[in-house]
Amino acid sequence: QVQLVESGGGLVQPGGSLRLSCAASGSTFTIVAMGWYRQAPGKQRELVATITRDGRTNYADSVKGRFSISRDNAKITVNLQMNSLKVEDTGVYYCQVETRAPRYYWGQGTQVTVSS
C-alpha cells in the first residue's frame, strides 16, 4: 500500500504560478513512476505530467513549456511547478503513483483555481 498526501494549490490570477507537492509513504520502494492528473468540472480526468524513477518525464501538450515536474527520490515526493497559469488550468489536481505490480494509487486531490 502507498499513501499520498498532497499540498499546494489555491487561487491564482492568470499568468501566476503555483507549486504542488505530493509526499508518498508506505511501500514506496515499489514505486516506478509518479505524476499529476487533473479534472476540470464536467470533464474527464487527464494526464498533466509524469516522471519515472530514473527521471524521464512526460507532459501533456497543453502544459509543455509552462509546467515542470520533479521528484525527490530520497524524500519520495513529486512536485509540480506551474507557471504562466491559464483559466483553463483550473481543476482538481491529483497525485498518482505507479508501482511495479503495476498498481496505481491516488491522492485526495487539491483544487487549483485560475481566475481574475
URDA-V507311 format. One line per field, one symbol per residue. ss: DSSP state (2 for helix, 1 for strand, 0 for the rest). psi: psi as a letter, one per 20 degrees, with the letter a starting at -180 (. if undefined). A space follows every 50 residues. Layout:
# URDA-V507311
ss->???
psi->???
This chain:
# URDA-V507311
ss->01111110011100000111111111022211111111100000011111 11000011102220001111110000111111000022201111111110 0001110001111100
psi->qpqppqrarbpqqpiaqqpqqppqrcliiiphqqaprqoqpjrqpqpgqq prhjjpqpqqhiipihqpqrqohgilqpqooorlqrhiipapppqqqprh gqqpqqriqppppoq.
